Amino acid sequence: MTTIVTAVKGIVQYDNRILIVQRAAADSGGGTWECPGGKIDFGEQPEDSLKREIEEETGLAVTVDRIAYASSLMTHPDRQVILLVYFCTATNDAVQLSDEHDDYLWADDAMFRQNIAPNILTDFEQHHIFRKLLLS
């Protein structure tokens, strides 16, 4: 049986830095750095889902500014994830992590590039996200 999952991720900005979170060691993909977000619940609007997921994972309230890009990846031979990535702005930088993540970092451009998972960095470069961040 094939499965398609729709998920949202936020490029959360505060004071010219981007929030990245490190997946919990016990979780699938443990230890990798990513942008916060998660699956859209049935009947939920993508932006509402993103606000909920970011608050659950980090304790932060965010404003969803605009969509950055959409992507698709195969996480298993019969499981595809459609990913909607949005630019967001945090109201403060006081992160309170859930059990899903072990650490967080408010990263500048160089720290982001050094820590983020390679496939996410490829997406950012392909969609010119760093240039768009400078223009916002």
N, CA, C and O atoms as CSV, one atom per row, in Angstrom:
chain,resi,resn,atom,element,x,y,z
A,1,MET,N,N,0.836,-1.185,0.000
A,1,MET,CA,C,0.000,0.000,0.000
A,1,MET,C,C,0.882,1.251,0.000
A,1,MET,O,O,1.804,1.369,0.807
A,2,THR,N,N,0.598,2.158,-0.889
A,2,THR,CA,C,1.367,3.399,-0.956
A,2,THR,C,C,0.693,4.477,-0.104
A,2,THR,O,O,-0.528,4.503,0.052
A,3,THR,N,N,1.524,5.357,0.436
A,3,THR,CA,C,1.043,6.418,1.306
A,3,THR,C,C,1.650,7.737,0.864
A,3,THR,O,O,2.839,7.818,0.559
A,4,ILE,N,N,0.817,8.771,0.834
A,4,ILE,CA,C,1.290,10.132,0.605
A,4,ILE,C,C,0.949,10.940,1.850
A,4,ILE,O,O,-0.205,10.997,2.276
A,5,VAL,N,N,1.963,11.557,2.420
A,5,VAL,CA,C,1.809,12.381,3.615
A,5,VAL,C,C,2.111,13.821,3.237
A,5,VAL,O,O,3.070,14.086,2.511
A,6,THR,N,N,1.298,14.757,3.725
A,6,THR,CA,C,1.569,16.171,3.500
A,6,THR,C,C,2.061,16.779,4.807
A,6,THR,O,O,1.425,16.637,5.852
A,7,ALA,N,N,3.198,17.455,4.734
A,7,ALA,CA,C,3.804,18.054,5.919
A,7,ALA,C,C,4.172,19.504,5.638
A,7,ALA,O,O,4.300,19.923,4.487
A,8,VAL,N,N,4.338,20.257,6.722
A,8,VAL,CA,C,4.720,21.665,6.632
A,8,VAL,C,C,5.968,21.886,7.478
A,8,VAL,O,O,6.152,21.255,8.519
A,9,LYS,N,N,6.813,22.788,7.014
A,9,LYS,CA,C,8.024,23.171,7.756
A,9,LYS,C,C,8.121,24.688,7.738
A,9,LYS,O,O,7.665,25.340,6.800
A,10,GLY,N,N,8.723,25.244,8.793
A,10,GLY,CA,C,8.863,26.688,8.885
A,10,GLY,C,C,10.313,27.126,8.898
A,10,GLY,O,O,11.133,26.592,9.646
A,11,ILE,N,N,10.618,28.099,8.066
A,11,ILE,CA,C,11.902,28.790,8.118
A,11,ILE,C,C,11.654,29.944,9.091
A,11,ILE,O,O,11.299,31.053,8.693
A,12,VAL,N,N,11.852,29.648,10.376
A,12,VAL,CA,C,11.495,30.578,11.449
A,12,VAL,C,C,12.646,31.558,11.661
A,12,VAL,O,O,13.772,31.161,11.960
A,13,GLN,N,N,12.342,32.843,11.499
A,13,GLN,CA,C,13.352,33.886,11.624
A,13,GLN,C,C,13.105,34.737,12.868
A,13,GLN,O,O,11.965,35.027,13.230
A,14,TYR,N,N,14.195,35.123,13.504
A,14,TYR,CA,C,14.150,36.074,14.606
A,14,TYR,C,C,15.510,36.747,14.678
A,14,TYR,O,O,16.532,36.063,14.741
A,15,ASP,N,N,15.541,38.047,14.669
A,15,ASP,CA,C,16.787,38.807,14.782
A,15,ASP,C,C,17.839,38.345,13.767
A,15,ASP,O,O,18.998,38.131,14.122
A,16,ASN,N,N,17.432,38.194,12.516
A,16,ASN,CA,C,18.317,37.815,11.406
A,16,ASN,C,C,18.949,36.440,11.557
A,16,ASN,O,O,20.025,36.191,11.012
A,17,ARG,N,N,18.297,35.548,12.288
A,17,ARG,CA,C,18.762,34.168,12.430
A,17,ARG,C,C,17.601,33.233,12.124
A,17,ARG,O,O,16.434,33.618,12.185
A,18,ILE,N,N,17.954,31.985,11.789
A,18,ILE,CA,C,16.960,30.964,11.460
A,18,ILE,C,C,17.013,29.878,12.527
A,18,ILE,O,O,18.094,29.420,12.900
A,19,LEU,N,N,15.853,29.468,13.014
A,19,LEU,CA,C,15.782,28.419,14.012
A,19,LEU,C,C,15.909,27.050,13.350
A,19,LEU,O,O,15.171,26.732,12.416
A,20,ILE,N,N,16.850,26.242,13.841
A,20,ILE,CA,C,16.925,24.842,13.445
A,20,ILE,C,C,16.874,23.992,14.717
A,20,ILE,O,O,17.335,24.403,15.782
A,21,VAL,N,N,16.307,22.812,14.572
A,21,VAL,CA,C,16.141,21.901,15.703
A,21,VAL,C,C,16.774,20.558,15.358
A,21,VAL,O,O,16.776,20.132,14.203
A,22,GLN,N,N,17.308,19.901,16.381
A,22,GLN,CA,C,17.974,18.612,16.180
A,22,GLN,C,C,17.036,17.494,16.627
A,22,GLN,O,O,16.587,17.461,17.773
A,23,ARG,N,N,16.747,16.577,15.697
A,23,ARG,CA,C,15.843,15.465,16.007
A,23,ARG,C,C,16.389,14.642,17.166
A,23,ARG,O,O,17.596,14.422,17.272
A,24,ALA,N,N,15.490,14.192,18.029
A,24,ALA,CA,C,15.875,13.381,19.176
A,24,ALA,C,C,16.614,12.131,18.710
A,24,ALA,O,O,16.265,11.536,17.691
A,25,ALA,N,N,17.632,11.742,19.461
A,25,ALA,CA,C,18.475,10.601,19.095
A,25,ALA,C,C,17.661,9.327,18.894
A,25,ALA,O,O,17.988,8.523,18.021
A,26,ALA,N,N,16.611,9.128,19.683
A,26,ALA,CA,C,15.802,7.907,19.606
A,26,ALA,C,C,14.818,7.920,18.441
A,26,ALA,O,O,14.212,6.892,18.141
A,27,ASP,N,N,14.650,9.055,17.786
A,27,ASP,CA,C,13.676,9.207,16.707
A,27,ASP,C,C,14.283,8.807,15.363
A,27,ASP,O,O,15.503,8.732,15.214
A,28,SER,N,N,13.416,8.553,14.395
A,28,SER,CA,C,13.867,8.308,13.027
A,28,SER,C,C,14.635,9.538,12.544
A,28,SER,O,O,14.144,10.661,12.660
A,29,GLY,N,N,15.818,9.333,12.010
A,29,GLY,CA,C,16.640,10.461,11.585
A,29,GLY,C,C,17.269,11.188,12.754
A,29,GLY,O,O,17.655,12.351,12.628
A,30,GLY,N,N,17.376,10.523,13.886
A,30,GLY,CA,C,17.895,11.133,15.103
A,30,GLY,C,C,19.254,11.781,14.905
A,30,GLY,O,O,20.127,11.234,14.231
A,31,GLY,N,N,19.420,12.959,15.505
A,31,GLY,CA,C,20.684,13.682,15.434
A,31,GLY,C,C,20.774,14.672,14.292
A,31,GLY,O,O,21.663,15.524,14.292
A,32,THR,N,N,19.874,14.584,13.309
A,32,THR,CA,C,19.941,15.511,12.181
A,32,THR,C,C,19.235,16.826,12.532
A,32,THR,O,O,18.296,16.864,13.328
A,33,TRP,N,N,19.718,17.885,11.914
A,33,TRP,CA,C,19.157,19.218,12.119
A,33,TRP,C,C,18.165,19.530,11.009
A,33,TRP,O,O,18.387,19.185,9.849
A,34,GLU,N,N,17.063,20.190,11.378
A,34,GLU,CA,C,16.001,20.499,10.431
A,34,GLU,C,C,15.275,21.759,10.873
A,34,GLU,O,O,15.527,22.290,11.954
A,35,CYS,N,N,14.385,22.223,10.034
A,35,CYS,CA,C,13.476,23.296,10.404
A,35,CYS,C,C,12.278,22.670,11.111
A,35,CYS,O,O,11.896,21.546,10.784
A,36,PRO,N,N,11.671,23.377,12.079
A,36,PRO,CA,C,10.537,22.805,12.791
A,36,PRO,C,C,9.302,22.679,11.907
A,36,PRO,O,O,9.132,23.428,10.945
A,37,GLY,N,N,8.441,21.718,12.249
A,37,GLY,CA,C,7.194,21.506,11.525
A,37,GLY,C,C,6.766,20.061,11.645
A,37,GLY,O,O,7.345,19.300,12.421
A,38,GLY,N,N,5.758,19.676,10.884
A,38,GLY,CA,C,5.262,18.312,10.950
A,38,GLY,C,C,4.100,18.072,10.017
A,38,GLY,O,O,3.857,18.846,9.091
A,39,LYS,N,N,3.381,16.989,10.269
A,39,LYS,CA,C,2.279,16.572,9.404
A,39,LYS,C,C,1.049,17.452,9.587
A,39,LYS,O,O,0.766,17.959,10.672
A,40,ILE,N,N,0.335,17.610,8.484
A,40,ILE,CA,C,-0.945,18.310,8.508
A,40,ILE,C,C,-2.007,17.319,8.955
A,40,ILE,O,O,-2.122,16.231,8.390
A,41,ASP,N,N,-2.787,17.692,9.972
A,41,ASP,CA,C,-3.890,16.850,10.417
A,41,ASP,C,C,-5.053,16.975,9.439
A,41,ASP,O,O,-5.224,18.006,8.788
A,42,PHE,N,N,-5.849,15.914,9.344
A,42,PHE,CA,C,-7.004,15.907,8.448
A,42,PHE,C,C,-7.905,17.110,8.756
A,42,PHE,O,O,-8.245,17.359,9.913
A,43,GLY,N,N,-8.282,17.845,7.719
A,43,GLY,CA,C,-9.173,18.988,7.845
A,43,GLY,C,C,-8.488,20.287,8.227
A,43,GLY,O,O,-9.135,21.332,8.293
A,44,GLU,N,N,-7.191,20.237,8.478
A,44,GLU,CA,C,-6.447,21.410,8.917
A,44,GLU,C,C,-5.903,22.181,7.715
A,44,GLU,O,O,-5.510,21.577,6.717
A,45,GLN,N,N,-5.879,23.479,7.804
A,45,GLN,CA,C,-5.251,24.311,6.783
A,45,GLN,C,C,-3.734,24.276,6.990
A,45,GLN,O,O,-3.282,24.227,8.134
A,46,PRO,N,N,-2.938,24.299,5.920
A,46,PRO,CA,C,-1.485,24.193,6.071
A,46,PRO,C,C,-0.877,25.220,7.030
A,46,PRO,O,O,-0.047,24.858,7.863
A,47,GLU,N,N,-1.269,26.475,6.930
A,47,GLU,CA,C,-0.679,27.498,7.787
A,47,GLU,C,C,-1.067,27.295,9.252
A,47,GLU,O,O,-0.252,27.530,10.145
A,48,ASP,N,N,-2.302,26.861,9.506
A,48,ASP,CA,C,-2.729,26.569,10.883
A,48,ASP,C,C,-1.941,25.392,11.437
A,48,ASP,O,O,-1.539,25.396,12.601
A,49,SER,N,N,-1.724,24.390,10.604
A,49,SER,CA,C,-0.939,23.226,11.008
A,49,SER,C,C,0.479,23.629,11.359
A,49,SER,O,O,1.036,23.157,12.350
A,50,LEU,N,N,1.063,24.496,10.553
A,50,LEU,CA,C,2.440,24.928,10.794
A,50,LEU,C,C,2.543,25.679,12.118
A,50,LEU,O,O,3.462,25.423,12.896
A,51,LYS,N,N,1.628,26.592,12.388
A,51,LYS,CA,C,1.644,27.318,13.663
A,51,LYS,C,C,1.526,26.338,14.834
A,51,LYS,O,O,2.248,26.461,15.823
A,52,ARG,N,N,0.623,25.374,14.722
A,52,ARG,CA,C,0.431,24.380,15.783
A,52,ARG,C,C,1.690,23.559,15.988
A,52,ARG,O,O,2.144,23.397,17.120
A,53,GLU,N,N,2.265,23.035,14.901
A,53,GLU,CA,C,3.456,22.192,14.998
A,53,GLU,C,C,4.639,22.951,15.594
A,53,GLU,O,O,5.352,22.413,16.441
A,54,ILE,N,N,4.855,24.181,15.166
A,54,ILE,CA,C,5.973,24.958,15.693
A,54,ILE,C,C,5.768,25.231,17.179
A,54,ILE,O,O,6.714,25.147,17.963
A,55,GLU,N,N,4.544,25.557,17.568
A,55,GLU,CA,C,4.290,25.790,18.991
A,55,GLU,C,C,4.477,24.514,19.810
A,55,GLU,O,O,5.043,24.562,20.902
A,56,GLU,N,N,4.002,23.361,19.292
A,56,GLU,CA,C,4.172,22.091,19.999
A,56,GLU,C,C,5.645,21.725,20.145
A,56,GLU,O,O,6.059,21.247,21.201
A,57,GLU,N,N,6.441,21.942,19.096
A,57,GLU,CA,C,7.838,21.522,19.093
A,57,GLU,C,C,8.780,22.489,19.797
A,57,GLU,O,O,9.791,22.073,20.362
A,58,THR,N,N,8.449,23.793,19.766
A,58,THR,CA,C,9.397,24.797,20.257
A,58,THR,C,C,8.819,25.754,21.297
A,58,THR,O,O,9.569,26.496,21.932
A,59,GLY,N,N,7.511,25.748,21.480
A,59,GLY,CA,C,6.877,26.688,22.389
A,59,GLY,C,C,6.743,28.090,21.820
A,59,GLY,O,O,6.278,28.995,22.514
A,60,LEU,N,N,7.144,28.287,20.569
A,60,LEU,CA,C,7.120,29.617,19.957
A,60,LEU,C,C,5.808,29.895,19.234
A,60,LEU,O,O,5.235,29.013,18.592
A,61,ALA,N,N,5.348,31.124,19.348
A,61,ALA,CA,C,4.263,31.610,18.500
A,61,ALA,C,C,4.918,32.261,17.289
A,61,ALA,O,O,5.874,33.024,17.426
A,62,VAL,N,N,4.398,31.954,16.103
A,62,VAL,CA,C,4.970,32.526,14.883
A,62,VAL,C,C,3.883,33.139,14.013
A,62,VAL,O,O,2.704,32.798,14.110
A,63,THR,N,N,4.319,34.043,13.172
A,63,THR,CA,C,3.501,34.559,12.083
A,63,THR,C,C,3.977,33.858,10.825
A,63,THR,O,O,5.173,33.849,10.534
A,64,VAL,N,N,3.053,33.268,10.075
A,64,VAL,CA,C,3.411,32.653,8.803
A,64,VAL,C,C,3.355,33.754,7.751
A,64,VAL,O,O,2.298,34.330,7.493
A,65,ASP,N,N,4.511,34.039,7.146
A,65,ASP,CA,C,4.619,35.166,6.226
A,65,ASP,C,C,4.206,34.814,4.800
A,65,ASP,O,O,3.328,35.462,4.230
A,66,ARG,N,N,4.835,33.788,4.220
A,66,ARG,CA,C,4.516,33.384,2.841
A,66,ARG,C,C,5.175,32.037,2.571
A,66,ARG,O,O,6.075,31.614,3.297
A,67,ILE,N,N,4.719,31.378,1.525
A,67,ILE,CA,C,5.312,30.091,1.170
A,67,ILE,C,C,6.688,30.326,0.550
A,67,ILE,O,O,6.882,31.259,-0.230
A,68,ALA,N,N,7.630,29.471,0.907
A,68,ALA,CA,C,8.992,29.558,0.368
A,68,ALA,C,C,9.153,28.617,-0.818
A,68,ALA,O,O,9.657,29.018,-1.867
A,69,TYR,N,N,8.723,27.358,-0.656
A,69,TYR,CA,C,8.777,26.384,-1.742
A,69,TYR,C,C,8.008,25.132,-1.360
A,69,TYR,O,O,7.664,24.927,-0.195
A,70,ALA,N,N,7.748,24.308,-2.344
A,70,ALA,CA,C,7.139,22.992,-2.141
A,70,ALA,C,C,8.106,21.956,-2.683
A,70,ALA,O,O,8.813,22.193,-3.662
A,71,SER,N,N,8.123,20.802,-2.031
A,71,SER,CA,C,9.041,19.745,-2.416
A,71,SER,C,C,8.383,18.391,-2.184
A,71,SER,O,O,7.340,18.299,-1.536
A,72,SER,N,N,8.994,17.357,-2.712
A,72,SER,CA,C,8.499,15.996,-2.531
A,72,SER,C,C,9.690,15.082,-2.311
A,72,SER,O,O,10.714,15.209,-2.983
A,73,LEU,N,N,9.550,14.153,-1.360
A,73,LEU,CA,C,10.631,13.204,-1.143
A,73,LEU,C,C,10.066,11.838,-0.795
A,73,LEU,O,O,8.996,11.713,-0.199
A,74,MET,N,N,10.812,10.831,-1.181
A,74,MET,CA,C,10.447,9.455,-0.857
A,74,MET,C,C,11.168,9.089,0.426
A,74,MET,O,O,12.398,9.066,0.463
A,75,THR,N,N,10.404,8.800,1.493
A,75,THR,CA,C,11.021,8.422,2.758
A,75,THR,C,C,11.106,6.912,2.909
A,75,THR,O,O,11.730,6.403,3.840
A,76,HIS,N,N,10.480,6.211,1.997
A,76,HIS,CA,C,10.444,4.747,1.963
A,76,HIS,C,C,9.943,4.402,0.561
A,76,HIS,O,O,9.286,5.241,-0.055
A,77,PRO,N,N,10.216,3.219,0.031
A,77,PRO,CA,C,9.763,2.912,-1.331
A,77,PRO,C,C,8.254,3.084,-1.563
A,77,PRO,O,O,7.829,3.309,-2.696
A,78,ASP,N,N,7.445,2.980,-0.503
A,78,ASP,CA,C,5.999,3.141,-0.678
A,78,ASP,C,C,5.434,4.310,0.131
A,78,ASP,O,O,4.235,4.352,0.404
A,79,ARG,N,N,6.309,5.277,0.521
A,79,ARG,CA,C,5.862,6.434,1.296
A,79,ARG,C,C,6.484,7.711,0.733
A,79,ARG,O,O,7.705,7.864,0.693
A,80,GLN,N,N,5.620,8.616,0.303
A,80,GLN,CA,C,6.042,9.892,-0.262
A,80,GLN,C,C,5.563,11.018,0.654
A,80,GLN,O,O,4.429,11.004,1.134
A,81,VAL,N,N,6.444,11.994,0.888
A,81,VAL,CA,C,6.084,13.160,1.685
A,81,VAL,C,C,6.077,14.386,0.775
A,81,VAL,O,O,7.071,14.694,0.119
A,82,ILE,N,N,4.943,15.076,0.748
A,82,ILE,CA,C,4.831,16.362,0.076
A,82,ILE,C,C,5.101,17.406,1.142
A,82,ILE,O,O,4.429,17.431,2.174
A,83,LEU,N,N,6.068,18.258,0.903
A,83,LEU,CA,C,6.528,19.210,1.902
A,83,LEU,C,C,6.239,20.637,1.446
A,83,LEU,O,O,6.653,21.049,0.363
A,84,LEU,N,N,5.525,21.383,2.283
A,84,LEU,CA,C,5.260,22.794,2.049
A,84,LEU,C,C,6.083,23.578,3.059
A,84,LEU,O,O,5.902,23.421,4.267
A,85,VAL,N,N,6.985,24.421,2.572
A,85,VAL,CA,C,7.906,25.153,3.440
A,85,VAL,C,C,7.551,26.643,3.375
A,85,VAL,O,O,7.408,27.219,2.297
A,86,TYR,N,N,7.415,27.246,4.554
A,86,TYR,CA,C,6.992,28.645,4.666
A,86,TYR,C,C,8.033,29.483,5.389
A,86,TYR,O,O,8.746,28.987,6.261
A,87,PHE,N,N,8.116,30.769,5.017
A,87,PHE,CA,C,8.860,31.748,5.793
A,87,PHE,C,C,7.977,32.146,6.971
A,87,PHE,O,O,6.790,32.421,6.795
A,88,CYS,N,N,8.554,32.178,8.172
A,88,CYS,CA,C,7.820,32.545,9.385
A,88,CYS,C,C,8.665,33.515,10.199
A,88,CYS,O,O,9.887,33.579,10.059
A,89,THR,N,N,7.975,34.272,11.057
A,89,THR,CA,C,8.656,35.168,11.980
A,89,THR,C,C,8.221,34.826,13.388
A,89,THR,O,O,7.026,34.727,13.669
A,90,ALA,N,N,9.197,34.644,14.286
A,90,ALA,CA,C,8.912,34.364,15.695
A,90,ALA,C,C,8.717,35.679,16.445
A,90,ALA,O,O,9.321,36.694,16.100
A,91,THR,N,N,7.873,35.653,17.470
A,91,THR,CA,C,7.646,36.848,18.282
A,91,THR,C,C,8.735,37.025,19.331
A,91,THR,O,O,8.918,38.126,19.850
A,92,ASN,N,N,9.472,35.935,19.655
A,92,ASN,CA,C,10.609,36.011,20.582
A,92,ASN,C,C,11.510,34.803,20.303
A,92,ASN,O,O,11.210,33.994,19.425
A,93,ASP,N,N,12.611,34.683,21.050
A,93,ASP,CA,C,13.556,33.595,20.785
A,93,ASP,C,C,13.634,32.593,21.939
A,93,ASP,O,O,14.600,31.835,22.030
A,94,ALA,N,N,12.631,32.579,22.820
A,94,ALA,CA,C,12.630,31.709,24.010
A,94,ALA,C,C,12.081,30.328,23.668
A,94,ALA,O,O,10.898,30.055,23.871
A,95,VAL,N,N,12.943,29.462,23.151
A,95,VAL,CA,C,12.555,28.122,22.705
A,95,VAL,C,C,12.418,27.176,23.902
A,95,VAL,O,O,13.268,27.153,24.793
A,96,GLN,N,N,11.337,26.402,23.903
A,96,GLN,CA,C,11.127,25.330,24.877
A,96,GLN,C,C,10.847,24.069,24.072
A,96,GLN,O,O,9.735,23.868,23.584
A,97,LEU,N,N,11.864,23.219,23.936
A,97,LEU,CA,C,11.769,22.046,23.073
A,97,LEU,C,C,10.845,20.969,23.635
A,97,LEU,O,O,10.765,20.758,24.845
A,98,SER,N,N,10.155,20.298,22.724
A,98,SER,CA,C,9.390,19.100,23.081
A,98,SER,C,C,10.346,17.907,23.084
A,98,SER,O,O,11.539,18.055,22.820
A,99,ASP,N,N,9.812,16.734,23.384
A,99,ASP,CA,C,10.627,15.514,23.396
A,99,ASP,C,C,11.080,15.086,21.999
A,99,ASP,O,O,11.942,14.217,21.871
A,100,GLU,N,N,10.512,15.683,20.958
A,100,GLU,CA,C,10.865,15.314,19.584
A,100,GLU,C,C,12.263,15.771,19.195
A,100,GLU,O,O,12.846,15.255,18.242
A,101,HIS,N,N,12.807,16.744,19.936
A,101,HIS,CA,C,14.104,17.315,19.588
A,101,HIS,C,C,14.991,17.408,20.811
A,101,HIS,O,O,14.516,17.617,21.927
A,102,ASP,N,N,16.307,17.248,20.584
A,102,ASP,CA,C,17.291,17.289,21.666
A,102,ASP,C,C,17.964,18.646,21.821
A,102,ASP,O,O,18.485,18.958,22.892
A,103,ASP,N,N,17.959,19.457,20.764
A,103,ASP,CA,C,18.682,20.718,20.827
A,103,ASP,C,C,18.106,21.673,19.791
A,103,ASP,O,O,17.365,21.266,18.896
A,104,TYR,N,N,18.454,22.945,19.925
A,104,TYR,CA,C,18.053,23.950,18.947
A,104,TYR,C,C,19.182,24.952,18.785
A,104,TYR,O,O,20.090,25.031,19.613
A,105,LEU,N,N,19.107,25.714,17.702
A,105,LEU,CA,C,20.126,26.705,17.406
A,105,LEU,C,C,19.487,27.827,16.602
A,105,LEU,O,O,18.812,27.585,15.601
A,106,TRP,N,N,19.711,29.058,17.053
A,106,TRP,CA,C,19.363,30.216,16.224
A,106,TRP,C,C,20.588,30.477,15.358
A,106,TRP,O,O,21.565,31.074,15.808
A,107,ALA,N,N,20.524,30.026,14.127
A,107,ALA,CA,C,21.705,29.980,13.262
A,107,ALA,C,C,21.792,31.162,12.307
A,107,ALA,O,O,20.795,31.593,11.728
A,108,ASP,N,N,23.007,31.674,12.159
A,108,ASP,CA,C,23.249,32.614,11.075
A,108,ASP,C,C,23.487,31.781,9.809
A,108,ASP,O,O,23.448,30.552,9.855
A,109,ASP,N,N,23.727,32.437,8.712
A,109,ASP,CA,C,23.874,31.752,7.425
A,109,ASP,C,C,24.930,30.648,7.481
A,109,ASP,O,O,24.675,29.527,7.043
A,110,ALA,N,N,26.112,30.957,8.015
A,110,ALA,CA,C,27.217,29.980,8.044
A,110,ALA,C,C,26.890,28.802,8.960
A,110,ALA,O,O,27.147,27.653,8.598
A,111,MET,N,N,26.332,29.068,10.135
A,111,MET,CA,C,25.983,27.996,11.072
A,111,MET,C,C,24.880,27.109,10.484
A,111,MET,O,O,24.895,25.890,10.654
A,112,PHE,N,N,23.928,27.737,9.794
A,112,PHE,CA,C,22.857,26.971,9.158
A,112,PHE,C,C,23.444,25.999,8.143
A,112,PHE,O,O,23.149,24.805,8.171
A,113,ARG,N,N,24.270,26.518,7.256
A,113,ARG,CA,C,24.872,25.689,6.208
A,113,ARG,C,C,25.708,24.550,6.796
A,113,ARG,O,O,25.743,23.455,6.235
A,114,GLN,N,N,26.371,24.799,7.906
A,114,GLN,CA,C,27.248,23.802,8.535
A,114,GLN,C,C,26.451,22.681,9.206
A,114,GLN,O,O,26.901,21.536,9.225
A,115,ASN,N,N,25.275,22.993,9.755
A,115,ASN,CA,C,24.554,22.030,10.587
A,115,ASN,C,C,23.365,21.350,9.921
A,115,ASN,O,O,23.059,20.203,10.248
A,116,ILE,N,N,22.702,22.010,9.017
A,116,ILE,CA,C,21.446,21.488,8.469
A,116,ILE,C,C,21.682,20.211,7.659
A,116,ILE,O,O,22.755,20.020,7.087
A,117,ALA,N,N,20.688,19.357,7.617
A,117,ALA,CA,C,20.783,18.122,6.832
A,117,ALA,C,C,21.071,18.462,5.362
A,117,ALA,O,O,20.517,19.427,4.836
A,118,PRO,N,N,21.929,17.683,4.696
A,118,PRO,CA,C,22.326,17.991,3.314
A,118,PRO,C,C,21.159,18.130,2.337
A,118,PRO,O,O,21.194,18.998,1.464
A,119,ASN,N,N,20.129,17.294,2.465
A,119,ASN,CA,C,19.008,17.400,1.528
A,119,ASN,C,C,18.246,18.707,1.714
A,119,ASN,O,O,17.710,19.247,0.746
A,120,ILE,N,N,18.190,19.223,2.933
A,120,ILE,CA,C,17.517,20.501,3.173
A,120,ILE,C,C,18.353,21.636,2.605
A,120,ILE,O,O,17.813,22.561,2.000
A,121,LEU,N,N,19.661,21.575,2.793
A,121,LEU,CA,C,20.545,22.592,2.225
A,121,LEU,C,C,20.416,22.620,0.703
A,121,LEU,O,O,20.379,23.695,0.105
A,122,THR,N,N,20.347,21.454,0.079
A,122,THR,CA,C,20.160,21.378,-1.375
A,122,THR,C,C,18.860,22.067,-1.787
A,122,THR,O,O,18.843,22.831,-2.753
A,123,ASP,N,N,17.767,21.801,-1.058
A,123,ASP,CA,C,16.489,22.463,-1.355
A,123,ASP,C,C,16.614,23.979,-1.208
A,123,ASP,O,O,16.124,24.727,-2.055
A,124,PHE,N,N,17.268,24.434,-0.134
A,124,PHE,CA,C,17.429,25.874,0.087
A,124,PHE,C,C,18.198,26.508,-1.070
A,124,PHE,O,O,17.828,27.576,-1.556
A,125,GLU,N,N,19.255,25.853,-1.503
A,125,GLU,CA,C,20.050,26.412,-2.600
A,125,GLU,C,C,19.279,26.369,-3.916
A,125,GLU,O,O,19.304,27.332,-4.683
A,126,GLN,N,N,18.596,25.259,-4.178
A,126,GLN,CA,C,17.819,25.124,-5.414
A,126,GLN,C,C,16.719,26.177,-5.507
A,126,GLN,O,O,16.421,26.665,-6.597
A,127,HIS,N,N,16.118,26.529,-4.384
A,127,HIS,CA,C,15.007,27.485,-4.371
A,127,HIS,C,C,15.448,28.895,-3.972
A,127,HIS,O,O,14.609,29.754,-3.703
A,128,HIS,N,N,16.767,29.137,-3.932
A,128,HIS,CA,C,17.343,30.465,-3.670
A,128,HIS,C,C,16.837,31.072,-2.361
A,128,HIS,O,O,16.578,32.273,-2.291
A,129,ILE,N,N,16.699,30.247,-1.330
A,129,ILE,CA,C,16.140,30.697,-0.057
A,129,ILE,C,C,17.041,31.726,0.621
A,129,ILE,O,O,16.534,32.697,1.183
A,130,PHE,N,N,18.348,31.546,0.585
A,130,PHE,CA,C,19.238,32.505,1.252
A,130,PHE,C,C,19.109,33.889,0.634
A,130,PHE,O,O,19.113,34.890,1.351
A,131,ARG,N,N,18.995,33.955,-0.694
A,131,ARG,CA,C,18.820,35.243,-1.372
A,131,ARG,C,C,17.476,35.856,-0.977
A,131,ARG,O,O,17.384,37.057,-0.719
A,132,LYS,N,N,16.443,35.027,-0.932
A,132,LYS,CA,C,15.102,35.521,-0.559
A,132,LYS,C,C,15.078,36.023,0.884
A,132,LYS,O,O,14.385,36.993,1.191
A,133,LEU,N,N,15.832,35.367,1.770
A,133,LEU,CA,C,15.898,35.833,3.154
A,133,LEU,C,C,16.526,37.226,3.234
A,133,LEU,O,O,16.088,38.061,4.026
A,134,LEU,N,N,17.531,37.472,2.429
A,134,LEU,CA,C,18.181,38.785,2.417
A,134,LEU,C,C,17.239,39.874,1.918
A,134,LEU,O,O,17.350,41.029,2.328
A,135,LEU,N,N,16.311,39.508,1.031
A,135,LEU,CA,C,15.396,40.484,0.444
A,135,LEU,C,C,14.181,40.756,1.318
A,135,LEU,O,O,13.466,41.734,1.101
A,136,SER,N,N,13.942,39.891,2.312
A,136,SER,CA,C,12.723,40.064,3.118
A,136,SER,C,C,12.904,41.063,4.237
A,136,SER,O,O,11.969,41.314,4.998
